[in-house]
Structures are given as C-alpha cells and as structure tokens.
Amino acid sequence: MRDRYYDENLGNRNWNAIRRKYVEMAAKAVDTDSLSVVVNLMLGELNGSHLGFYPRRRTQQPTQQKWNITTVHLGVRFEPDYKGPGLKVKDVLPNSPADLEKSRINPGEIIRSIDNVDVDPAMDLTEVLNGLLDRDIHLSVQNVEDERRDVVLRPISYGVVRNLLYEKWIRDNRRKVKEASDGVLRYVHIQGMNWPSFQKLERELYAEGVGKEGLVIDVRNNGGGFTTDHLLTMLCQPTHAITVPRGGGPGYPEDRRVYATRNKPIIVLCNQNSFSNAEIFSHAIKKLKRGKLVGVPTAGGVISTGGTQVMDVGFLRLPFRGWFVLPTGEDMELNGAVPDYIVWNKPGEMPSGRDVQLDKAVQVLLEDVKAWKARPMSRLNKACERTN
C-alpha cells in the first residue's frame, strides 16, 4: 500500500506511524478473520474508496449436505397500517408465487393463517416462514366478500424477491415517465457499469427510445464497473451528415455507427449510491454538456483498483490510478458529481411510490426537448437544386 497507492502522499497520513498503531493488535489476532478486521481498520485511516483486505478461506473437508433454514417470501407485501386480524395484502409482486393462476392472491385480500397458524401484524412472522425453501406453504385467504379459500404455494427466497422488486420498479418508472410526458419521453435504468447492462441499454435505445424525443437515463444505485466510455460512444457520437433515401426521411444509416446511438435529448439521474464508474459517467455527462444531472451528489469513490496476494493470508485491494475532472483537475475521489438540480427523496417516499427526483427529471427534460425541437435545421439541397 505504501509503494503502490495512487496517492504517493497517502492522504497526508504517516503510513509508518499508522502501521505501528495497529501492529500489536494484529499480532494478537487469533485467526485470519480477526486479522482482516485489524487490517481493514488500518486501511480505513486512508479515508479512501476501493480498499479492503479479504482473508483466505481454508479449504474444509467435505461434510454431509445439510438443508439450510431460511426465511422465505410469499410474493406479497402487506398493508403496514392494517391492525388485523390477519395480514392485509397491499400488492402482489409480478411473476411471484402469489401471481400464478393456481396460487393467486389479490391485493386487498387477507391472509388469516399460514400453515394452520393464525397470523396478525403484531407477531414475528419468522415463526411461520422460517424453514426449508423447497416446501409447500398452506394459506387461508379471506377475500373482500369475507369468503375463505385455501391457497398452496411454493415460496421464494429474498434474493429472488429483490430481483422481482427491481423489475417492478423499472416497469413502474417507465409507466410514470410515459404518462407524465404524454408519451414523449422514455426511461431506462443502468443497473451496473458492466457488459450485460451495456448490452441491455443498447437494446433499450431501440426498444424504448425509437421515435421518442427524450430519454431519462437513471444510474441511481449503480455500483460501478468500466463501461462509461462505451456509453459515451453511444450518446456522444458526432453528427457530421444527414442521409435521405428516395421516398424516405432524413436520418443516418445505423450500420455505419459503432454502437446504437442516441443524439436526441437525455437527462441523467444519480444519487448518493451511484458509485465509481457510475460517478465517472455522471461527471462526463456534465463536463461534455450532453445532458443535465438530477438527483444528489454521488458517493465520491472513484479510483482504479487492482490487488495483490499477501502470502497465504489473504488478498489486498490496491487502488493504483486516480481520476481527475477536466478542466479543473480535481480528484474525483471524495468529490462526487454534483447535479445541476439537487433533489432529495425523503425517507418513505420511494416505497410509497413517490419519486421527486424522477418527477424533476421529467420536468427538466421536457423543457430541453422543447428547446431542441425549436433549434434551426439545415435546409437540404440536392445537387440538381444548386443555383451555382
């Protein structure tokens, strides 16, 4: 770390003194897990991102397979203000077990019992939901006419639920943007700065963007990666000519471009959970004046990182290259991208379906689209129409 950290001044810390501070604690570590805690405390003195020490896990002898006990999910969410009896269903996650025809549960219905145990909002639901994932769960469901029926479903894990919630969030955001703009704008979210997310965006530039005047690009909660320059190639390809086929309208052949492209207005959403390469993207959009930023300043954690093996003890991340904003030359580390419009979502707003950051993005982008459509256009003159 002393010899390879991107900042040769090590954040103006005395690294040798810091090592001496932790050496006795490290010597008393009883195992590699305890040692990793000490090393990570030491690394924390640098106040930098992309740091960490990961102990080597010793290979264990194979043991007999054991079934894991987990807290399962039914695919429904409950009304938080409902007092009982039972649990009132607020909504059903699309493509979840409760959304299947054979085990469908509807919003507004009440789950009165789970596996023959009466339930209510005051109880600890792990008492009835903890167990094997691979099992059937029996529910007694009361509909709005106070009729009861038995529902048998196969539950899912919270990991699966997170994916379903993400997909629902994307669909809800697309619907909001479409409705709020009368169909003029569309919405895409970049989940990570990785190749699958890039390929997904390339498809969505056609699926969502063709024929639409503006595009909301959301990098909130994006943990980073490496694809910023690929994205900028999509969004910032220079326009140098217009082509017109016989009987057709003005355009440019897509097969001549490097990637699918977007030259119409965009706006970018970022937040405190936009990290690393998602921050580089946010800085670049603002620097290149490709579009406006809406949200809150990004995390301020931007360093290119590598790593090295420390003997047989563990792996140490080594940030080796800094990123600096032009034209100021300021380090992006501890210096998040600051939006043109700073808008905070208050606690509880997004879970309730309100997203003021998205609302602001739509408002600003509609204004940008109006200005873009009013820009002066070149008059196309065929060779036969020249006067000289």
N, C-alpha and C positions, 0 to 999 in steps of 0.2 A: 504494500500500500504506500509506503514511504517513497519508493522509487518509481512507481508507475501511475499513481493517481493523477487525473487530468490536470489538477491544480498543483503545481510544484510548491506552492506556499501552504498546501494542506489546510486551506481556510484560515490561514494565520494562526493555526494551532501549533503548539510544540509537541510534535508526534512522539518524540523520545520520552518526554515527561508523561504523556498520556499512557504510553506502554508501561512505564514504571508504576503508574497509578493502578493498573489492572493486573500486573504480573503475579502478585501474591494471591489474588482471588483466583486467577487461572490455575496456579499451582495446586490449589486446594479443591479444584473441580473433581468430583468423584467419577464422572463419566463424560462422554463426548457431548451429551445433551447439555450438561451443566457448563461445560467449556464453551459451547456455542452461545449460551446466554451471556457469558463474560465477554467473548469476542464481539458480539453484536452491541453490547453496551459500549465497548471501546470504539467501535465504528461509529456509533451514534454521536460521539464527540465531534465528528467532522461535519455534522448537520448537512449531509448530502443525500441525494437520492441514489437509487440503483446500487445500494450497498447491502451486504449480508454475508453471513457465514453459515454454511449448511453442513452439519456433521455427517460423516459417513455412517450409513446403517450397516451393521454387521449382518451377514447372511445367517439366517437361522435354519436349523434343521426342519424339514417339512413336518408338520403336525397334522393330526386328523382334522379334516374340514369341519368347521362349525358354522351353524346358521347364525347370521347376525340379527340381533334385535334392533329394530329401528322404529322411529315414529313415522307412520305412514300418512298419506294425504288422500282425501276422498275426491278431490277435484272441485270442491265447492268452497266458497267463503261466506262467512256468517255476518249478519247484522250486528254491529258492536253495541247498539243501544237496546237491543231486544232483551227483556228480562226473563223470558221463559214462560211456560215450561217448554223444554226442548230447545233446539238451536234453529233460528230462522235463517234460511238461505238468502244471502244477499245477491250472489251471482254464481254462475257455473262456468268454469274455465272451458273454452272450446277445445274439443278433442281429448278431454279428460274422461275418466270412467263414468262420471255423472252426466256426461254429454252423449253417451252411447244410447241407442234406442232401447236396448234390453235392460239398461240400468239408469234411465234418465231421471234426473231430479230437476225441478223447475225453480227459478227464483220466486221467492215468496212462500215456498213450502217449508214445513218444519220437520226436522229430524227429531223424533221423540226418543228413540233408543238406538244404541249401537251394540250389536252382539248381545241383545237382550238386557242391556244395562241402560236404565233411564238416564238421559243427559240433560244438562242445563248450562247456561253461560257461566255459572259460578264454579263449576267443577274443573278439575285438572284433566283435560282430555287425553293426556298421555296414558291415563289409567285404562282407557279402552282402545287407544290407537297404537300403543306400543306393541310390537310383536314382529313376526316374520312378514317380510314384504310379499312373499309368494303365498297368499292365502285369500280366501273369500271373506268379506265382511257383510254382515246382515244388518240392514237398517229398517226401522219402522218409520215411514214417512207419512206425514199428515198434509193433505192438500188444502187449498183455500176453501173447499166445501166441507172441511173437517172430516173428510174420509181418510181412512188409513189404508196403506198398502205396504207390502214387504218388498224391499229392493236389495238385491245381492250384487255386489260389485267387487272387482279386483283392484285394490288400491295402488297408488303410485308413490314414488319417492319424492322428497322435496327437491332433489336435483331436476327431476322431470318437470315438476311444478314450476320451477324458476324459468325453464325454457318456455313452457306454455304461457306464463305471465309475460315474458318478453315478447312473444309473438302477438299476444293480445294487445300489449302496449303499442306495438308498431301499427297494428290494424286500427286501433283507436286514434292514434295520432294522424294516420293517413285520412281517416274519415273527418277528423276535426279540421285539418288543413283544407281538404276538398270543400267541405261545407262553408267554412269561414271565408273562402275566396271565390265562392260560386264556381268552383271547378277550374279556376285559372292557375292555381298552384298545386304542387305535389310535394310529398315528403319522403325522405329516405333517412335511415339511421345507419351509421358505420359502427358496428359493434367492436371491431378491433382493427388496428393497422396491420393486418395480416393478409395473406394472399387469398384465402377463401372469402373474406369480407370485401376485398378489392374486386374479385370476380363477380360477387353478388351485386356490388354497386354498378359495375359495368353493364350487367343485365338490366338493372333497375333504371339506368339512364334511358333505356328504350321503353321498358315496361311501364314506368311511371312518368317519364319526362317528355316523351314524344308528343308534340302538339300542345304542350303546356308552356306558359310564359315564364314561370318562375319555379325554382326548386329550393325547398328547405333541406339543408344538409345538417344532420344532427350528429355531433361527436361527443355528446354528454355521456359520461360513464364509460368512455373508451380508454382502455388501459395502455394503449400504445402499440408499438411494433416497428415497422420500417417502410411503409408504403406511401408516405407523403408525396414523394416526387412522382410516383406513378399517378396519384390522384391529381396532382397539379398538371401533369401532362394531359389528363382528361379535360380539366376545367380551364386551362390557360393556353391551349394551342392557338397560335396566331392565326388570324383571319386575313388572308392575302388575296383572295379572289372569290368570285361568285360564278357558279356554273348554272346553265339553263339548257335542258334538253328541249327538243322540239315538242311543243304542246305541253310542256311542263313548267313548273315554277322555279324560282331561284333557289339555289342550295349549294351543296358541295358533296362530292362522292365519298361516302363513308369508308369505302375500301382503300382510299388513299391516306387515311389517317392512321396514326399509331395505335390509338385506342378509340373506343366510343367516346364521343366528345360532348361537351355542353358549353355553348357560348352565350346562352341566354342568362338572365339574372339569377343569382343564387344568394342565399344567406346562410350563415353557419351558426349553429347553436353549440356553445361549450359551457362547461361548468367546473366546479372545484374537483370533480372526479375525472376530468379529462387529463390524461397523464402522458408524459414522454412524447412519443411521435405524434399523438393527437394534439399536443401543445405546439409542436413544430408546425403542423398543418394550420393551426389557428393563427400562429404568428405570421405564417406565409400568406394566408388569405388576406390578412390586414395589410401586410407590407406591400403586396402586389396590387392592393386595391381591387381584388377580384370580387369581393362582396363584403358585406358588413358582418360583424360579430355581435351576437346577442347572448346574454347569459351572465355569468360571473367569472372573475379571473380564474384561469386554470391553475393546476396544482403547483407549478414551478419546480418540476422534477425532470430535467432534461440533461442527460449525459449518455454518451455511447458507452456501453458496458461490455466487458469481457469477463474473464475469470481464470483462476488458476487452482490447481490441486495443491493442498498443503499436506505433503507427505501422505500418510494413510489416514489422516484425521478428518479431513473434510474439504469442502470447496469454498473458495473465497471469491466473491464478485469483485471485479476491478474496473471501475469507471476510468476510461483511458482517453476520452475525447470530449471536449466541451463544444457546445453550440452557442453561437452568438448572433444576436439580432442585427440586421442591417437596417438603416445606416448607422445606428447609434453604437454598435459594437458591444452592447450589453449582453452579459451572460444570461442565457435562458434559465439556468439553474437558480432557484429561489426568485424567479422573475417570470411569473405566469403571464400568458397572453391576456391583455385587458380588453374586454369587449367594447365596441362602440356604444352599446346600450347595456348598462348593468342592471339586471333584473334578477331578484332573488325569489325563488319559490319558497313560501313559508311552510313550516312543518305541518304535515297533514293535508296540504293542498293537492299534491300529486296523487296520493292514494285515493282521494275523494273524486278524482277525475279532472281537477283544475290544474292547468299548466300555464302560468302567466308568461313564462319565457317563450313558450310556443306561440301564445297569443301575440306577443310583441313582435316575434319574428315574422308572422303573417302580415301584421300591420305594416312593418317597415318594407317588406319585400313587395307588397302590393304597390307601395309608393315608388319603389325602384323600377318595377315593371312598367308603371305608367310613364316614367321618365324615359325608359329605354324605348318604348314604343313611339315616343314623340321625337326621337332623335332623327336628324336629317339622313336620308337614304340616297345612295348614289343612283343616278339615272343610268340604266343600261342602254348602250348604243351599239347596235350591230354594225358590222363593217360596212354594210350597204347603206347605212343611215348617216355615215360621216359626211360632213359638209366640206371637208378639205382633204 
